[in-house]
Amino acid sequence: MKDGVIIINTARGTLIDIQALLHAIAEGKVAAAGLDVLPDEPVIRKEAELLRSIYQKKHNMETLLANHVLLRLRNVFITPHSAFYTREAVQKILYTSLDNIGAFIEGSPKNVCT
């Protein structure tokens, strides 16, 4: 990729190697990043869970530290991962669920996972 790219991730936090992103930002390969997801994101939001994770070794501490560094960089923008939570999206989920329940009751299930 060209130097100075801007990385946008709105999918899953684990799609981006956070340590590699920090290195790329420091080296100027990446000019900025827009992230609405981070690996181990729930741990960042809950300080008590973070402390437990250190004790229980459930989370990669290097990734958690990298996440905290990303949160403080001026050229990294992190937004809440709530893209699915629009009025339209929630309404569609509701209508799909009602349609699935009705089809199931009628004996012809829809959207069946196999």
Biopython code that builds the backbone (N, CA, C, O; Angstrom):
import numpy as np
from Bio.PDB.StructureBuilder import StructureBuilder

atoms = [
    (1, "MET", "N", (0.844, -1.181, 0.000)),
    (1, "MET", "CA", (0.000, 0.000, 0.000)),
    (1, "MET", "C", (0.884, 1.238, 0.000)),
    (1, "MET", "O", (2.056, 1.180, 0.372)),
    (2, "LYS", "N", (0.323, 2.327, -0.411)),
    (2, "LYS", "CA", (1.060, 3.588, -0.450)),
    (2, "LYS", "C", (1.233, 4.139, 0.959)),
    (2, "LYS", "O", (0.451, 3.842, 1.862)),
    (3, "ASP", "N", (2.266, 4.939, 1.125)),
    (3, "ASP", "CA", (2.458, 5.628, 2.410)),
    (3, "ASP", "C", (1.355, 6.646, 2.611)),
    (3, "ASP", "O", (0.860, 7.244, 1.656)),
    (4, "GLY", "N", (0.972, 6.837, 3.871)),
    (4, "GLY", "CA", (-0.008, 7.861, 4.204)),
    (4, "GLY", "C", (-1.457, 7.443, 4.062)),
    (4, "GLY", "O", (-2.347, 8.293, 4.018)),
    (5, "VAL", "N", (-1.709, 6.134, 3.989)),
    (5, "VAL", "CA", (-3.090, 5.667, 3.849)),
    (5, "VAL", "C", (-3.867, 5.948, 5.126)),
    (5, "VAL", "O", (-3.288, 6.192, 6.184)),
    (6, "ILE", "N", (-5.173, 5.910, 5.007)),
    (6, "ILE", "CA", (-6.070, 6.021, 6.161)),
    (6, "ILE", "C", (-6.801, 4.696, 6.272)),
    (6, "ILE", "O", (-7.426, 4.242, 5.313)),
    (7, "ILE", "N", (-6.726, 4.080, 7.432)),
    (7, "ILE", "CA", (-7.363, 2.788, 7.689)),
    (7, "ILE", "C", (-8.710, 3.037, 8.359)),
    (7, "ILE", "O", (-8.797, 3.788, 9.330)),
    (8, "ILE", "N", (-9.761, 2.404, 7.836)),
    (8, "ILE", "CA", (-11.094, 2.463, 8.447)),
    (8, "ILE", "C", (-11.524, 1.032, 8.739)),
    (8, "ILE", "O", (-11.506, 0.187, 7.844)),
    (9, "ASN", "N", (-11.910, 0.752, 9.978)),
    (9, "ASN", "CA", (-12.402, -0.576, 10.335)),
    (9, "ASN", "C", (-13.713, -0.429, 11.094)),
    (9, "ASN", "O", (-13.743, 0.100, 12.205)),
    (10, "THR", "N", (-14.798, -0.904, 10.483)),
    (10, "THR", "CA", (-16.104, -0.901, 11.139)),
    (10, "THR", "C", (-16.641, -2.329, 11.249)),
    (10, "THR", "O", (-17.826, -2.526, 11.520)),
    (11, "ALA", "N", (-15.784, -3.314, 11.040)),
    (11, "ALA", "CA", (-16.230, -4.708, 11.021)),
    (11, "ALA", "C", (-15.970, -5.389, 12.361)),
    (11, "ALA", "O", (-16.851, -5.433, 13.220)),
    (12, "ARG", "N", (-14.783, -5.910, 12.537)),
    (12, "ARG", "CA", (-14.406, -6.623, 13.752)),
    (12, "ARG", "C", (-13.039, -6.121, 14.210)),
    (12, "ARG", "O", (-12.159, -5.866, 13.387)),
    (13, "GLY", "N", (-12.866, -5.982, 15.504)),
    (13, "GLY", "CA", (-11.615, -5.476, 16.036)),
    (13, "GLY", "C", (-10.421, -6.337, 15.707)),
    (13, "GLY", "O", (-9.319, -5.824, 15.513)),
    (14, "THR", "N", (-10.623, -7.643, 15.642)),
    (14, "THR", "CA", (-9.509, -8.555, 15.407)),
    (14, "THR", "C", (-9.063, -8.608, 13.953)),
    (14, "THR", "O", (-8.111, -9.321, 13.636)),
    (15, "LEU", "N", (-9.722, -7.874, 13.058)),
    (15, "LEU", "CA", (-9.285, -7.842, 11.661)),
    (15, "LEU", "C", (-7.984, -7.061, 11.492)),
    (15, "LEU", "O", (-7.267, -7.248, 10.509)),
    (16, "ILE", "N", (-7.683, -6.199, 12.438)),
    (16, "ILE", "CA", (-6.468, -5.388, 12.356)),
    (16, "ILE", "C", (-5.535, -5.782, 13.490)),
    (16, "ILE", "O", (-5.939, -5.854, 14.650)),
    (17, "ASP", "N", (-4.283, -6.036, 13.137)),
    (17, "ASP", "CA", (-3.237, -6.294, 14.124)),
    (17, "ASP", "C", (-2.887, -4.938, 14.744)),
    (17, "ASP", "O", (-2.255, -4.102, 14.099)),
    (18, "ILE", "N", (-3.290, -4.730, 15.969)),
    (18, "ILE", "CA", (-3.159, -3.430, 16.622)),
    (18, "ILE", "C", (-1.700, -3.016, 16.765)),
    (18, "ILE", "O", (-1.367, -1.848, 16.565)),
    (19, "GLN", "N", (-0.822, -3.966, 17.109)),
    (19, "GLN", "CA", (0.597, -3.620, 17.232)),
    (19, "GLN", "C", (1.155, -3.180, 15.879)),
    (19, "GLN", "O", (1.931, -2.227, 15.806)),
    (20, "ALA", "N", (0.758, -3.876, 14.800)),
    (20, "ALA", "CA", (1.209, -3.497, 13.455)),
    (20, "ALA", "C", (0.668, -2.115, 13.078)),
    (20, "ALA", "O", (1.371, -1.332, 12.439)),
    (21, "LEU", "N", (-0.580, -1.807, 13.468)),
    (21, "LEU", "CA", (-1.156, -0.503, 13.184)),
    (21, "LEU", "C", (-0.377, 0.602, 13.908)),
    (21, "LEU", "O", (-0.070, 1.638, 13.317)),
    (22, "LEU", "N", (-0.065, 0.381, 15.170)),
    (22, "LEU", "CA", (0.720, 1.371, 15.917)),
    (22, "LEU", "C", (2.077, 1.601, 15.261)),
    (22, "LEU", "O", (2.525, 2.740, 15.127)),
    (23, "HIS", "N", (2.720, 0.530, 14.858)),
    (23, "HIS", "CA", (4.023, 0.638, 14.187)),
    (23, "HIS", "C", (3.880, 1.406, 12.877)),
    (23, "HIS", "O", (4.692, 2.282, 12.579)),
    (24, "ALA", "N", (2.856, 1.083, 12.097)),
    (24, "ALA", "CA", (2.637, 1.743, 10.808)),
    (24, "ALA", "C", (2.336, 3.233, 10.986)),
    (24, "ALA", "O", (2.762, 4.052, 10.172)),
    (25, "ILE", "N", (1.607, 3.586, 12.041)),
    (25, "ILE", "CA", (1.329, 4.998, 12.321)),
    (25, "ILE", "C", (2.626, 5.710, 12.719)),
    (25, "ILE", "O", (2.898, 6.818, 12.255)),
    (26, "ALA", "N", (3.417, 5.074, 13.575)),
    (26, "ALA", "CA", (4.678, 5.669, 14.021)),
    (26, "ALA", "C", (5.646, 5.869, 12.863)),
    (26, "ALA", "O", (6.402, 6.840, 12.841)),
    (27, "GLU", "N", (5.624, 4.952, 11.905)),
    (27, "GLU", "CA", (6.530, 5.025, 10.756)),
    (27, "GLU", "C", (5.992, 5.915, 9.636)),
    (27, "GLU", "O", (6.718, 6.200, 8.684)),
    (28, "GLY", "N", (4.731, 6.363, 9.730)),
    (28, "GLY", "CA", (4.145, 7.199, 8.692)),
    (28, "GLY", "C", (3.521, 6.431, 7.539)),
    (28, "GLY", "O", (3.008, 7.031, 6.594)),
    (29, "LYS", "N", (3.562, 5.111, 7.614)),
    (29, "LYS", "CA", (2.922, 4.300, 6.574)),
    (29, "LYS", "C", (1.412, 4.538, 6.593)),
    (29, "LYS", "O", (0.774, 4.628, 5.544)),
    (30, "VAL", "N", (0.853, 4.639, 7.794)),
    (30, "VAL", "CA", (-0.563, 4.948, 7.983)),
    (30, "VAL", "C", (-0.653, 6.366, 8.548)),
    (30, "VAL", "O", (-0.058, 6.667, 9.583)),
    (31, "ALA", "N", (-1.397, 7.231, 7.865)),
    (31, "ALA", "CA", (-1.531, 8.618, 8.304)),
    (31, "ALA", "C", (-2.548, 8.762, 9.418)),
    (31, "ALA", "O", (-2.383, 9.589, 10.315)),
    (32, "ALA", "N", (-3.604, 7.956, 9.365)),
    (32, "ALA", "CA", (-4.678, 8.059, 10.360)),
    (32, "ALA", "C", (-5.483, 6.773, 10.336)),
    (32, "ALA", "O", (-5.388, 5.977, 9.402)),
    (33, "ALA", "N", (-6.272, 6.586, 11.374)),
    (33, "ALA", "CA", (-7.132, 5.412, 11.449)),
    (33, "ALA", "C", (-8.474, 5.819, 12.029)),
    (33, "ALA", "O", (-8.547, 6.650, 12.934)),
    (34, "GLY", "N", (-9.531, 5.228, 11.501)),
    (34, "GLY", "CA", (-10.880, 5.392, 12.028)),
    (34, "GLY", "C", (-11.373, 4.026, 12.451)),
    (34, "GLY", "O", (-11.530, 3.136, 11.615)),
    (35, "LEU", "N", (-11.617, 3.851, 13.721)),
    (35, "LEU", "CA", (-11.981, 2.534, 14.255)),
    (35, "LEU", "C", (-13.237, 2.645, 15.099)),
    (35, "LEU", "O", (-13.317, 3.491, 15.990)),
    (36, "ASP", "N", (-14.216, 1.799, 14.825)),
    (36, "ASP", "CA", (-15.338, 1.748, 15.757)),
    (36, "ASP", "C", (-15.365, 0.404, 16.467)),
    (36, "ASP", "O", (-16.342, 0.050, 17.128)),
    (37, "VAL", "N", (-14.277, -0.334, 16.318)),
    (37, "VAL", "CA", (-14.117, -1.612, 17.008)),
    (37, "VAL", "C", (-12.646, -1.783, 17.367)),
    (37, "VAL", "O", (-11.761, -1.327, 16.643)),
    (38, "LEU", "N", (-12.396, -2.446, 18.493)),
    (38, "LEU", "CA", (-11.041, -2.768, 18.923)),
    (38, "LEU", "C", (-11.030, -4.178, 19.479)),
    (38, "LEU", "O", (-12.041, -4.634, 20.012)),
    (39, "PRO", "N", (-9.906, -4.883, 19.368)),
    (39, "PRO", "CA", (-9.822, -6.186, 20.032)),
    (39, "PRO", "C", (-9.967, -5.996, 21.546)),
    (39, "PRO", "O", (-9.472, -5.016, 22.103)),
    (40, "ASP", "N", (-10.624, -6.904, 22.182)),
    (40, "ASP", "CA", (-10.831, -6.850, 23.637)),
    (40, "ASP", "C", (-11.479, -5.548, 24.082)),
    (40, "ASP", "O", (-11.225, -5.065, 25.185)),
    (41, "GLU", "N", (-12.320, -4.981, 23.218)),
    (41, "GLU", "CA", (-12.981, -3.702, 23.489)),
    (41, "GLU", "C", (-13.757, -3.674, 24.807)),
    (41, "GLU", "O", (-13.656, -2.694, 25.545)),
    (42, "PRO", "N", (-14.531, -4.721, 25.127)),
    (42, "PRO", "CA", (-15.282, -4.673, 26.390)),
    (42, "PRO", "C", (-14.379, -4.531, 27.609)),
    (42, "PRO", "O", (-14.786, -3.959, 28.620)),
    (43, "VAL", "N", (-13.162, -5.046, 27.519)),
    (43, "VAL", "CA", (-12.244, -4.970, 28.644)),
    (43, "VAL", "C", (-11.827, -3.528, 28.887)),
    (43, "VAL", "O", (-11.648, -3.109, 30.031)),
    (44, "ILE", "N", (-11.674, -2.770, 27.806)),
    (44, "ILE", "CA", (-11.277, -1.363, 27.937)),
    (44, "ILE", "C", (-12.352, -0.589, 28.678)),
    (44, "ILE", "O", (-12.047, 0.281, 29.494)),
    (45, "ARG", "N", (-13.609, -0.902, 28.394)),
    (45, "ARG", "CA", (-14.712, -0.146, 28.988)),
    (45, "ARG", "C", (-14.944, -0.477, 30.448)),
    (45, "ARG", "O", (-15.548, 0.318, 31.169)),
    (46, "LYS", "N", (-14.492, -1.597, 30.889)),
    (46, "LYS", "CA", (-14.771, -2.006, 32.266)),
    (46, "LYS", "C", (-13.455, -2.198, 33.009)),
    (46, "LYS", "O", (-12.772, -3.207, 32.834)),
    (47, "GLU", "N", (-13.116, -1.242, 33.818)),
    (47, "GLU", "CA", (-11.840, -1.306, 34.525)),
    (47, "GLU", "C", (-11.757, -2.532, 35.436)),
    (47, "GLU", "O", (-10.687, -3.126, 35.564)),
    (48, "ALA", "N", (-12.844, -2.911, 36.058)),
    (48, "ALA", "CA", (-12.818, -4.086, 36.923)),
    (48, "ALA", "C", (-12.511, -5.342, 36.118)),
    (48, "ALA", "O", (-11.752, -6.202, 36.564)),
    (49, "GLU", "N", (-13.095, -5.444, 34.945)),
    (49, "GLU", "CA", (-12.825, -6.602, 34.096)),
    (49, "GLU", "C", (-11.370, -6.604, 33.645)),
    (49, "GLU", "O", (-10.759, -7.666, 33.531)),
    (50, "LEU", "N", (-10.819, -5.439, 33.390)),
    (50, "LEU", "CA", (-9.405, -5.337, 33.015)),
    (50, "LEU", "C", (-8.527, -5.889, 34.132)),
    (50, "LEU", "O", (-7.603, -6.661, 33.875)),
    (51, "LEU", "N", (-8.810, -5.498, 35.358)),
    (51, "LEU", "CA", (-8.015, -5.992, 36.479)),
    (51, "LEU", "C", (-8.137, -7.506, 36.631)),
    (51, "LEU", "O", (-7.148, -8.188, 36.902)),
    (52, "ARG", "N", (-9.340, -8.027, 36.459)),
    (52, "ARG", "CA", (-9.509, -9.480, 36.517)),
    (52, "ARG", "C", (-8.748, -10.165, 35.395)),
    (52, "ARG", "O", (-8.168, -11.232, 35.594)),
    (53, "SER", "N", (-8.748, -9.554, 34.215)),
    (53, "SER", "CA", (-8.071, -10.183, 33.080)),
    (53, "SER", "C", (-6.568, -10.265, 33.304)),
    (53, "SER", "O", (-5.923, -11.216, 32.864)),
    (54, "ILE", "N", (-6.014, -9.277, 33.981)),
    (54, "ILE", "CA", (-4.587, -9.333, 34.299)),
    (54, "ILE", "C", (-4.327, -10.507, 35.238)),
    (54, "ILE", "O", (-3.366, -11.257, 35.068)),
    (55, "TYR", "N", (-5.181, -10.646, 36.205)),
    (55, "TYR", "CA", (-5.009, -11.717, 37.181)),
    (55, "TYR", "C", (-5.226, -13.089, 36.544)),
    (55, "TYR", "O", (-4.458, -14.018, 36.794)),
    (56, "GLN", "N", (-6.264, -13.217, 35.728)),
    (56, "GLN", "CA", (-6.616, -14.515, 35.157)),
    (56, "GLN", "C", (-5.922, -14.799, 33.833)),
    (56, "GLN", "O", (-6.025, -15.913, 33.320)),
    (57, "LYS", "N", (-5.215, -13.822, 33.262)),
    (57, "LYS", "CA", (-4.492, -13.987, 31.999)),
    (57, "LYS", "C", (-5.402, -14.417, 30.859)),
    (57, "LYS", "O", (-4.995, -15.219, 30.018)),
    (58, "LYS", "N", (-6.636, -13.897, 30.812)),
    (58, "LYS", "CA", (-7.574, -14.259, 29.758)),
    (58, "LYS", "C", (-7.367, -13.440, 28.491)),
    (58, "LYS", "O", (-7.788, -13.861, 27.414)),
    (59, "HIS", "N", (-6.732, -12.289, 28.599)),
    (59, "HIS", "CA", (-6.609, -11.391, 27.467)),
    (59, "HIS", "C", (-5.148, -11.122, 27.161)),
    (59, "HIS", "O", (-4.290, -11.204, 28.040)),
    (60, "ASN", "N", (-4.876, -10.804, 25.920)),
    (60, "ASN", "CA", (-3.531, -10.474, 25.500)),
    (60, "ASN", "C", (-3.203, -9.067, 25.985)),
    (60, "ASN", "O", (-3.758, -8.092, 25.479)),
    (61, "MET", "N", (-2.320, -8.957, 26.946)),
    (61, "MET", "CA", (-2.035, -7.669, 27.562)),
    (61, "MET", "C", (-1.345, -6.714, 26.587)),
    (61, "MET", "O", (-1.524, -5.501, 26.690)),
    (62, "GLU", "N", (-0.555, -7.242, 25.636)),
    (62, "GLU", "CA", (0.070, -6.371, 24.636)),
    (62, "GLU", "C", (-0.994, -5.703, 23.775)),
    (62, "GLU", "O", (-0.884, -4.521, 23.447)),
    (63, "THR", "N", (-2.030, -6.466, 23.408)),
    (63, "THR", "CA", (-3.115, -5.899, 22.610)),
    (63, "THR", "C", (-3.889, -4.867, 23.407)),
    (63, "THR", "O", (-4.259, -3.822, 22.872)),
    (64, "LEU", "N", (-4.138, -5.145, 24.677)),
    (64, "LEU", "CA", (-4.845, -4.179, 25.520)),
    (64, "LEU", "C", (-4.050, -2.884, 25.660)),
    (64, "LEU", "O", (-4.616, -1.794, 25.581)),
    (65, "LEU", "N", (-2.756, -3.001, 25.864)),
    (65, "LEU", "CA", (-1.912, -1.815, 25.968)),
    (65, "LEU", "C", (-1.924, -1.043, 24.650)),
    (65, "LEU", "O", (-2.018, 0.185, 24.648)),
    (66, "ALA", "N", (-1.828, -1.760, 23.532)),
    (66, "ALA", "CA", (-1.871, -1.107, 22.222)),
    (66, "ALA", "C", (-3.197, -0.382, 22.021)),
    (66, "ALA", "O", (-3.225, 0.718, 21.470)),
    (67, "ASN", "N", (-4.298, -0.992, 22.464)),
    (67, "ASN", "CA", (-5.608, -0.344, 22.365)),
    (67, "ASN", "C", (-5.611, 0.981, 23.128)),
    (67, "ASN", "O", (-6.124, 1.986, 22.636)),
    (68, "HIS", "N", (-5.042, 0.975, 24.321)),
    (68, "HIS", "CA", (-4.991, 2.193, 25.126)),
    (68, "HIS", "C", (-4.127, 3.260, 24.453)),
    (68, "HIS", "O", (-4.454, 4.445, 24.510)),
    (69, "VAL", "N", (-3.040, 2.852, 23.823)),
    (69, "VAL", "CA", (-2.205, 3.814, 23.093)),
    (69, "VAL", "C", (-3.001, 4.404, 21.938)),
    (69, "VAL", "O", (-2.978, 5.617, 21.725)),
    (70, "LEU", "N", (-3.711, 3.554, 21.184)),
    (70, "LEU", "CA", (-4.528, 4.037, 20.065)),
    (70, "LEU", "C", (-5.556, 5.062, 20.526)),
    (70, "LEU", "O", (-5.814, 6.048, 19.835)),
    (71, "LEU", "N", (-6.139, 4.825, 21.693)),
    (71, "LEU", "CA", (-7.150, 5.743, 22.217)),
    (71, "LEU", "C", (-6.600, 7.150, 22.430)),
    (71, "LEU", "O", (-7.366, 8.113, 22.441)),
    (72, "ARG", "N", (-5.300, 7.282, 22.597)),
    (72, "ARG", "CA", (-4.703, 8.583, 22.917)),
    (72, "ARG", "C", (-4.014, 9.259, 21.732)),
    (72, "ARG", "O", (-3.533, 10.385, 21.862)),
    (73, "LEU", "N", (-3.958, 8.595, 20.588)),
    (73, "LEU", "CA", (-3.311, 9.201, 19.422)),
    (73, "LEU", "C", (-4.232, 10.217, 18.758)),
    (73, "LEU", "O", (-5.432, 9.983, 18.623)),
    (74, "ARG", "N", (-3.668, 11.338, 18.347)),
    (74, "ARG", "CA", (-4.460, 12.408, 17.746)),
    (74, "ARG", "C", (-4.974, 12.057, 16.357)),
    (74, "ARG", "O", (-5.977, 12.619, 15.917)),
    (75, "ASN", "N", (-4.306, 11.135, 15.653)),
    (75, "ASN", "CA", (-4.724, 10.804, 14.296)),
    (75, "ASN", "C", (-5.458, 9.462, 14.224)),
    (75, "ASN", "O", (-5.563, 8.864, 13.153)),
    (76, "VAL", "N", (-5.958, 9.000, 15.352)),
    (76, "VAL", "CA", (-6.778, 7.790, 15.398)),
    (76, "VAL", "C", (-8.123, 8.173, 15.998)),
    (76, "VAL", "O", (-8.191, 8.749, 17.084)),
    (77, "PHE", "N", (-9.179, 7.851, 15.286)),
    (77, "PHE", "CA", (-10.537, 8.186, 15.719)),
    (77, "PHE", "C", (-11.280, 6.898, 16.012)),
    (77, "PHE", "O", (-11.412, 6.043, 15.137)),
    (78, "ILE", "N", (-11.761, 6.754, 17.219)),
    (78, "ILE", "CA", (-12.467, 5.534, 17.616)),
    (78, "ILE", "C", (-13.881, 5.941, 18.012)),
    (78, "ILE", "O", (-14.087, 6.824, 18.845)),
    (79, "THR", "N", (-14.844, 5.273, 17.391)),
    (79, "THR", "CA", (-16.253, 5.558, 17.645)),
    (79, "THR", "C", (-16.923, 4.320, 18.215)),
    (79, "THR", "O", (-16.393, 3.220, 18.063)),
    (80, "PRO", "N", (-18.063, 4.462, 18.861)),
    (80, "PRO", "CA", (-18.766, 3.289, 19.376)),
    (80, "PRO", "C", (-19.193, 2.375, 18.237)),
    (80, "PRO", "O", (-19.626, 2.838, 17.181)),
    (81, "HIS", "N", (-19.068, 1.084, 18.460)),
    (81, "HIS", "CA", (-19.467, 0.110, 17.442)),
    (81, "HIS", "C", (-20.970, -0.135, 17.557)),
    (81, "HIS", "O", (-21.407, -1.136, 18.124)),
    (82, "SER", "N", (-21.742, 0.784, 17.015)),
    (82, "SER", "CA", (-23.195, 0.691, 17.127)),
    (82, "SER", "C", (-23.868, 0.909, 15.781)),
    (82, "SER", "O", (-25.010, 1.366, 15.729)),
    (83, "ALA", "N", (-23.180, 0.590, 14.697)),
    (83, "ALA", "CA", (-23.710, 0.834, 13.359)),
    (83, "ALA", "C", (-25.029, 0.093, 13.124)),
    (83, "ALA", "O", (-25.896, 0.581, 12.399)),
    (84, "PHE", "N", (-25.181, -1.078, 13.734)),
    (84, "PHE", "CA", (-26.401, -1.850, 13.554)),
    (84, "PHE", "C", (-27.579, -1.246, 14.313)),
    (84, "PHE", "O", (-28.719, -1.652, 14.088)),
    (85, "TYR", "N", (-27.337, -0.301, 15.195)),
    (85, "TYR", "CA", (-28.358, 0.138, 16.130)),
    (85, "TYR", "C", (-29.089, 1.401, 15.673)),
    (85, "TYR", "O", (-29.408, 2.270, 16.485)),
    (86, "THR", "N", (-29.347, 1.494, 14.390)),
    (86, "THR", "CA", (-30.157, 2.601, 13.897)),
    (86, "THR", "C", (-31.628, 2.231, 14.034)),
    (86, "THR", "O", (-31.956, 1.056, 14.202)),
    (87, "ARG", "N", (-32.510, 3.211, 13.966)),
    (87, "ARG", "CA", (-33.951, 2.953, 14.043)),
    (87, "ARG", "C", (-34.365, 1.972, 12.938)),
    (87, "ARG", "O", (-35.122, 1.032, 13.179)),
    (88, "GLU", "N", (-33.853, 2.211, 11.719)),
    (88, "GLU", "CA", (-34.212, 1.357, 10.584)),
    (88, "GLU", "C", (-33.723, -0.077, 10.771)),
    (88, "GLU", "O", (-34.442, -1.029, 10.469)),
    (89, "ALA", "N", (-32.490, -0.227, 11.274)),
    (89, "ALA", "CA", (-31.935, -1.571, 11.460)),
    (89, "ALA", "C", (-32.715, -2.340, 12.525)),
    (89, "ALA", "O", (-33.045, -3.510, 12.334)),
    (90, "VAL", "N", (-33.005, -1.684, 13.640)),
    (90, "VAL", "CA", (-33.759, -2.346, 14.708)),
    (90, "VAL", "C", (-35.166, -2.699, 14.226)),
    (90, "VAL", "O", (-35.674, -3.772, 14.550)),
    (91, "GLN", "N", (-35.801, -1.815, 13.458)),
    (91, "GLN", "CA", (-37.130, -2.090, 12.917)),
    (91, "GLN", "C", (-37.087, -3.295, 11.967)),
    (91, "GLN", "O", (-37.979, -4.142, 11.995)),
    (92, "LYS", "N", (-36.047, -3.367, 11.129)),
    (92, "LYS", "CA", (-35.921, -4.503, 10.212)),
    (92, "LYS", "C", (-35.726, -5.805, 10.981)),
    (92, "LYS", "O", (-36.300, -6.832, 10.622)),
    (93, "ILE", "N", (-34.914, -5.763, 12.042)),
    (93, "ILE", "CA", (-34.716, -6.946, 12.887)),
    (93, "ILE", "C", (-36.045, -7.373, 13.497)),
    (93, "ILE", "O", (-36.365, -8.561, 13.520)),
    (94, "LEU", "N", (-36.817, -6.415, 13.988)),
    (94, "LEU", "CA", (-38.120, -6.707, 14.581)),
    (94, "LEU", "C", (-39.050, -7.358, 13.565)),
    (94, "LEU", "O", (-39.653, -8.393, 13.851)),
    (95, "TYR", "N", (-39.173, -6.755, 12.367)),
    (95, "TYR", "CA", (-40.067, -7.305, 11.345)),
    (95, "TYR", "C", (-39.612, -8.679, 10.871)),
    (95, "TYR", "O", (-40.439, -9.557, 10.626)),
    (96, "THR", "N", (-38.309, -8.869, 10.742)),
    (96, "THR", "CA", (-37.790, -10.182, 10.335)),
    (96, "THR", "C", (-38.098, -11.223, 11.407)),
    (96, "THR", "O", (-38.491, -12.348, 11.097)),
    (97, "SER", "N", (-37.917, -10.840, 12.673)),
    (97, "SER", "CA", (-38.215, -11.773, 13.772)),
    (97, "SER", "C", (-39.696, -12.137, 13.798)),
    (97, "SER", "O", (-40.046, -13.309, 13.938)),
    (98, "LEU", "N", (-40.572, -11.133, 13.662)),
    (98, "LEU", "CA", (-42.012, -11.414, 13.642)),
    (98, "LEU", "C", (-42.389, -12.305, 12.464)),
    (98, "LEU", "O", (-43.202, -13.218, 12.607)),
    (99, "ASP", "N", (-41.800, -12.040, 11.305)),
    (99, "ASP", "CA", (-42.052, -12.850, 10.112)),
    (99, "ASP", "C", (-41.578, -14.287, 10.324)),
    (99, "ASP", "O", (-42.265, -15.231, 9.935)),
    (100, "ASN", "N", (-40.409, -14.455, 10.938)),
    (100, "ASN", "CA", (-39.883, -15.792, 11.227)),
    (100, "ASN", "C", (-40.779, -16.545, 12.205)),
    (100, "ASN", "O", (-41.038, -17.734, 12.020)),
    (101, "ILE", "N", (-41.253, -15.860, 13.244)),
    (101, "ILE", "CA", (-42.132, -16.498, 14.227)),
    (101, "ILE", "C", (-43.441, -16.922, 13.566)),
    (101, "ILE", "O", (-43.901, -18.046, 13.770)),
    (102, "GLY", "N", (-44.043, -16.035, 12.776)),
    (102, "GLY", "CA", (-45.285, -16.366, 12.074)),
    (102, "GLY", "C", (-45.112, -17.544, 11.137)),
    (102, "GLY", "O", (-45.964, -18.431, 11.102)),
    (103, "ALA", "N", (-44.025, -17.572, 10.377)),
    (103, "ALA", "CA", (-43.766, -18.683, 9.453)),
    (103, "ALA", "C", (-43.574, -19.985, 10.217)),
    (103, "ALA", "O", (-44.031, -21.036, 9.768)),
    (104, "PHE", "N", (-42.902, -19.931, 11.368)),
    (104, "PHE", "CA", (-42.695, -21.122, 12.180)),
    (104, "PHE", "C", (-44.032, -21.667, 12.692)),
    (104, "PHE", "O", (-44.275, -22.873, 12.649)),
    (105, "ILE", "N", (-44.885, -20.778, 13.170)),
    (105, "ILE", "CA", (-46.202, -21.176, 13.685)),
    (105, "ILE", "C", (-47.029, -21.812, 12.578)),
    (105, "ILE", "O", (-47.777, -22.758, 12.828)),
    (106, "GLU", "N", (-46.903, -21.303, 11.357)),
    (106, "GLU", "CA", (-47.647, -21.840, 10.211)),
    (106, "GLU", "C", (-47.044, -23.132, 9.670)),
    (106, "GLU", "O", (-47.604, -23.740, 8.758)),
    (107, "GLY", "N", (-45.921, -23.551, 10.217)),
    (107, "GLY", "CA", (-45.306, -24.808, 9.795)),
    (107, "GLY", "C", (-44.355, -24.700, 8.613)),
    (107, "GLY", "O", (-43.946, -25.719, 8.056)),
    (108, "SER", "N", (-44.001, -23.497, 8.228)),
    (108, "SER", "CA", (-43.036, -23.324, 7.135)),
    (108, "SER", "C", (-41.957, -22.308, 7.543)),
    (108, "SER", "O", (-41.964, -21.165, 7.086)),
    (109, "PRO", "N", (-41.036, -22.742, 8.406)),
    (109, "PRO", "CA", (-40.011, -21.838, 8.936)),
    (109, "PRO", "C", (-39.212, -21.135, 7.831)),
    (109, "PRO", "O", (-38.956, -21.711, 6.774)),
    (110, "LYS", "N", (-38.828, -19.896, 8.091)),
    (110, "LYS", "CA", (-37.991, -19.091, 7.191)),
    (110, "LYS", "C", (-36.646, -18.839, 7.855)),
    (110, "LYS", "O", (-36.508, -18.928, 9.075)),
    (111, "ASN", "N", (-35.661, -18.523, 7.028)),
    (111, "ASN", "CA", (-34.337, -18.146, 7.513)),
    (111, "ASN", "C", (-33.772, -19.178, 8.492)),
    (111, "ASN", "O", (-33.230, -18.822, 9.539)),
    (112, "VAL", "N", (-33.902, -20.430, 8.147)),
    (112, "VAL", "CA", (-33.451, -21.521, 9.010)),
    (112, "VAL", "C", (-31.955, -21.720, 8.815)),
    (112, "VAL", "O", (-31.483, -21.822, 7.683)),
    (113, "CYS", "N", (-31.213, -21.777, 9.905)),
    (113, "CYS", "CA", (-29.776, -22.051, 9.845)),
    (113, "CYS", "C", (-29.580, -23.558, 9.970)),
    (113, "CYS", "O", (-30.154, -24.207, 10.844)),
    (114, "THR", "N", (-28.768, -24.090, 9.088)),
    (114, "THR", "CA", (-28.518, -25.546, 9.129)),
    (114, "THR", "C", (-27.100, -25.846, 9.511)),
    (114, "THR", "O", (-26.717, -27.012, 9.594)),
]
sb = StructureBuilder()
sb.init_structure("model")
sb.init_model(0)
sb.init_chain("A")
sb.init_seg("    ")
for serial, (resi, resn, name, xyz) in enumerate(atoms, 1):
    if name == "N":
        sb.init_residue(resn, " ", resi, " ")
    sb.init_atom(name, np.array(xyz, "f"), 0.0, 1.0, " ", f" {name:<3s}", serial, name[0])
structure = sb.get_structure()
